[in-house]
Amino acid sequence: MAIDTETKQAIIDEYKVHPKDVGSPEVQVALLTHRISNLSEHMKVSPKDTHSRRGLLAMVTKRRKLLNYLKQTVAGRYTNLISRLGLRK
């Protein structure tokens, strides 16, 4: 369930902060959101897959921590990111 390189590069290009950016919180959250959505679809088909459920919960926790960090440091970038990703209503 890994992201193929073209999709990953497209996500990085869309959410990067500066030209050589690959590790900013925005990029990390966007990549995690993509992986979470893919794994959520898998969990709908295979509800008894407990190993994947554990990985999904770990990814959600990591994304939450990154979003908390971004909210505490630069609130404007946080609100922009969650609106672009459609995470909060």
C-alpha positions in Angstrom: 0.0 0.0 0.0 2.9 2.3 -0.6 2.5 5.5 -2.6 3.9 5.3 -6.2 6.6 7.8 -7.0 4.6 9.9 -9.4 1.8 10.4 -6.9 4.2 11.1 -4.1 6.0 13.7 -6.1 2.8 15.4 -7.1 1.7 15.7 -3.5 5.1 17.1 -2.5 5.0 19.6 -5.4 1.5 20.7 -4.3 2.2 21.2 -0.6 5.9 22.2 -0.5 6.8 25.5 1.3 10.0 26.2 -0.6 11.6 24.8 -3.9 13.7 22.1 -2.2 11.1 21.1 0.4 10.4 17.4 1.1 10.1 17.3 4.9 8.0 20.2 6.1 5.0 19.5 8.3 2.7 20.4 5.4 4.2 17.8 3.1 4.3 15.1 5.8 0.7 15.7 6.7 -0.4 15.6 3.1 1.4 12.3 2.5 0.0 10.8 5.6 -3.5 12.0 4.7 -3.1 10.2 1.3 -1.9 7.0 3.0 -4.7 7.2 5.6 -7.4 7.5 2.9 -6.0 4.5 1.0 -5.8 2.4 4.1 -9.3 3.4 5.2 -10.6 2.1 1.9 -8.8 -1.2 2.6 -10.3 -1.4 6.0 -13.8 -1.1 4.6 -13.1 -4.2 2.5 -11.1 -6.1 5.2 -12.5 -5.2 8.6 -10.7 -8.0 10.5 -7.2 -6.9 9.4 -6.0 -5.9 12.8 -2.4 -5.4 11.7 -3.5 -2.8 9.2 -5.8 -1.2 11.7 -2.8 -0.7 14.1 -0.8 0.9 11.3 -3.7 3.1 10.5 -4.1 4.3 14.1 -0.4 5.0 14.2 -0.6 7.1 11.1 -3.6 9.1 12.4 -1.7 9.7 15.7 1.4 10.9 13.8 -0.7 13.2 11.6 -2.4 14.6 14.7 0.9 15.3 16.4 2.2 17.1 13.3 -0.9 19.2 13.0 -0.6 20.1 16.7 3.0 21.2 16.2 2.0 23.3 13.1 -0.9 24.9 15.0 1.4 25.9 17.9 4.2 27.3 15.7 2.4 28.9 12.7 -1.3 29.0 13.0 -1.8 30.6 9.6 -0.1 27.7 7.8 -2.2 25.3 9.9 -5.5 26.8 8.9 -4.4 26.9 5.3 -3.4 23.3 5.3 -6.5 21.9 6.9 -8.7 23.8 4.5 -6.7 22.6 1.5 -6.9 19.0 2.7 -10.5 19.2 3.9 -9.7 17.7 7.3 -11.9 20.0 9.5 -15.3 21.5 8.7 
